[in-house]
Amino acid sequence: MWRNPARQANLARAVRHFDIHPLDNAAPVGRRLAASDTSDLVGAHLTVMAESLGTFILTTDPDDMTRLNARFESY
């Protein structure tokens, strides 16, 4: 989540190496939210995108990713 670029210099440097995916997949994200009975929109979007890309999510919050039935690794 990008909140204040002046205070997030590490994120600003790293984001140059990321692929950015817009929040334009409302139907699969909505289905994921309904199936998981959560309201974590960003987590559901990450889960759907990771599945479509055949990859996993690196997270510090395994509980949310478990509820969303996401493929993830914790750090």
C-alpha positions as CSV (number, residue, x, y, z in Angstrom):
1,M,0.0,0.0,0.0
2,W,1.5,3.3,-1.1
3,R,0.7,6.0,1.4
4,N,3.5,8.5,1.6
5,P,6.4,8.2,-0.9
6,A,8.6,10.6,1.1
7,R,8.5,8.2,4.0
8,Q,8.7,5.0,2.0
9,A,12.0,5.3,0.2
10,N,12.6,1.6,0.2
11,L,9.2,0.9,-1.4
12,A,9.9,3.7,-4.0
13,R,13.1,2.0,-5.0
14,A,11.6,-1.5,-5.1
15,V,8.5,-0.6,-7.0
16,R,10.5,0.0,-10.1
17,H,11.0,-3.8,-10.3
18,F,7.4,-4.7,-9.8
19,D,4.7,-5.5,-12.3
20,I,1.6,-3.5,-11.5
21,H,-1.8,-5.1,-11.8
22,P,-4.9,-2.9,-11.6
23,L,-7.9,-3.8,-9.4
24,D,-10.0,-4.6,-12.5
25,N,-10.9,-8.2,-11.7
26,A,-14.0,-7.6,-9.6
27,A,-15.9,-10.8,-10.3
28,P,-13.2,-13.3,-9.2
29,V,-12.2,-11.1,-6.3
30,G,-15.8,-10.9,-5.2
31,R,-16.2,-14.7,-5.4
32,R,-13.0,-15.1,-3.3
33,L,-14.3,-12.7,-0.7
34,A,-17.6,-14.5,-0.5
35,A,-16.0,-17.9,-0.3
36,S,-13.7,-16.8,2.5
37,D,-16.3,-14.7,4.4
38,T,-13.8,-11.8,4.7
39,S,-13.7,-8.2,3.5
40,D,-9.9,-8.1,2.8
41,L,-10.2,-6.7,-0.7
42,V,-6.4,-6.3,-1.3
43,G,-5.7,-9.8,0.0
44,A,-8.3,-11.2,-2.3
45,H,-6.9,-9.3,-5.2
46,L,-3.4,-10.5,-4.5
47,T,-4.7,-14.1,-4.2
48,V,-6.5,-14.0,-7.5
49,M,-3.6,-12.3,-9.3
50,A,-1.1,-14.8,-7.8
51,E,-3.2,-17.7,-9.0
52,S,-3.6,-16.3,-12.5
53,L,0.2,-15.8,-12.7
54,G,1.0,-19.2,-11.3
55,T,3.0,-17.8,-8.3
56,F,2.6,-17.3,-4.6
57,I,2.3,-14.4,-2.1
58,L,5.1,-13.5,0.3
59,T,3.4,-12.3,3.5
60,T,3.8,-11.6,7.2
61,D,0.1,-12.3,7.7
62,P,-0.4,-16.0,7.1
63,D,-3.8,-16.0,8.9
64,D,-5.4,-13.7,6.3
65,M,-3.8,-15.7,3.4
66,T,-5.1,-19.0,4.9
67,R,-8.6,-17.6,5.2
68,L,-8.4,-16.6,1.5
69,N,-7.1,-20.0,0.6
70,A,-4.0,-18.4,-1.0
71,R,-0.8,-20.0,-2.0
72,F,1.8,-18.2,0.2
73,E,5.1,-18.2,2.0
74,S,5.7,-16.5,5.3
75,Y,8.7,-14.4,6.3
